[in-house]
Amino acid sequence: MAEKPITFRDKLKHLGFHDYADYQRSKLWKSIRLRVFGLRGTVCLCCKTAPARVVHHTEYSLATLQGLTIDTLQ
């Protein structure tokens, strides 16, 4: 019998968060976000002129959510 896949919600709960909004308010996410802006700059990748206000996940691996890798954040 195949194992049940780990869901996004399971990953957030594993990290101690109730939901994604709780994660986004956390010190963990704020530090990851600042790291991404520090390394990649603060110019929007879409329009190339306006200041970026958000960092987007292109995937939600546990390593990304923990900030162990930022390769999939833009």
N, C-alpha and C positions, 0 to 999 in steps of 0.2 A: 504494500500500500504506500502511495506517495505521501511525503510529508506536506503539511499545509504550508504554503509560502508565507514568509514573514511580510506582514503588511507595513505600510507607512506608519499607521497608528501604533503597531507593535514596536516599531523602532523608536517613536517618540516616547512611548511608555517606558521602554527600556532605558532611555536617557533621563527619565523622571519628569516628563512633561505631559500635561493633560491633553493638549491639542497643539496644532501648529501655531495658533496665536500665542499660546503660552511660550512656545519655543522662540518665537520672534521677539518677545519681550524680554527674553533671558539675557543675562550677562554673557553667556556662551555665544549666542548668535551675534550680539553686538560686537564682541571681540573678533569673531570671524569676519563680519562685515567690514570692520575697520581694517583688518589685515588685507582683505581683497582690494579695497580702495587704495591702501598704501602701496600694494604691489602693482596694481593694474591702472591706477589713476581714477579720477572721478569724472571723466567725460563719458557721456552716454554712448554706448556701442551702437545704438540704432541711428541717432541723428548726427553723431560725431561733433556736436557743438554744445549742447546743453549739459549742465552738471547732472551727473547720475545721482539718483536719489535712492535707488534700490539695487540690491544684488540678487540675481536670479540663479536658482538651482537648475541645471539641465538634467540632473538626476539626483535621487535622494538615497544614496548609499549611507550606511551607518557611519562609515569613515568621513563622509562629507558632512553629515549632520553633526558629528563630533568635532569637526575642524581639523581632522588628521590629514585631510587632503582638501585642497581648494581648486583642483584642476577642473571641476565641473561647475564652478561658480563664475558668473560673469556679470 
